[in-house]
């Protein structure tokens, strides 16, 4: 069993739709939870970062963490074609990041 | 400013060549990392430098040799690579590797390496 599970998709939505992404994890020791966005042939870009259960909002992006269920989510409201990318969840324990497989999202104009 | 820069952007090398990848950050971060990313896969950790000392080597073959000349620079020296080493090589940095400040990792744009 992988430490972090993420459905690789692909996921295709029309412009303006809500994109819903999620990951589950098995290691209850993970301390911090991140979402990275990676455009094709580019490095990962940090989108959201949280360390506690609950919601965190930043513009059109909302990250949710439920430590009791070992489940994290990312919601993208009013999705735009520019949101088309691969979204990677990552969990951090000390120095080490454990990544999900990444979900490829396409937002159709 | 959360910028990590990497050079070159692209590199093509033969199996007998020696080349180096360079990474630079000016955020005062004291931990720096090398990752390898194959197509449609997440990044895989290779090395961790903590306060300019190598602290983690994830069983990486010796044809990859990291170097940290100072707190802002990280190099990856490449020698006698194999075609299967072709990948995107990513550098990252974070503020404090001890975990006291709990800062996450910021990635550079990567160097796309092709080994012929």
Interface residues (C-beta under 8 A of the other chain):
Chain A: X8 X31 X32 X34 X36 X41 X42 X43 X44 X45 X46 X49 X51 X88 X92 X94 X95 X96 X97 X99 X100 X101 X102
Chain B: X2 X4 X6 X31 X33 X40 X41 X42 X43 X45 X48 X50 X55 X56 X88 X90 X94 X97 X99 X102 X104 X105 X106 X107 X108 X109 X110 X112
